Amino acid sequence: MMNIRREIETGWPSQTNLQQRISAYTRADRVAKFKVGITNNPQARAANYGNAYDEMIVLYETRSDDHVRTMESILTQYYRGISDNVNDGGGGPRGTGPYYLYIVLKR
């Protein structure tokens, strides 16, 4: 089972430092691969990854579906080519909030 760590930030997306935090977690000397995603249920989402990743770090929480989707799109575009994301976001379940932005890491 994947380890889930919660290091949650809240607030307006423009006031977060998620890019810096993700870059620190995903340095090439620390991880083999990573992916950015969104969910309204971190435990269920972690279970869906099986053994593909070792750890999920939940980074951001909001009640706004629009905010979490915007953040995911910005971050997947920023990390395009170095993350495992194949599109610019939008794959997470709609469901009800709160909504979370996370990264999954393979050591």
Secondary structure, 3 states (H helix, E strand, C coil): CCEEEEEEECCCHHHCCHHHHHHHHCCCCCCCEEEEEEECCHHHHHHHCCCCCCEEEEEEEECCHHHHHHHHHHHHHHCCCCCCCCCCCCCCCCCCCCEEEEEEEEC
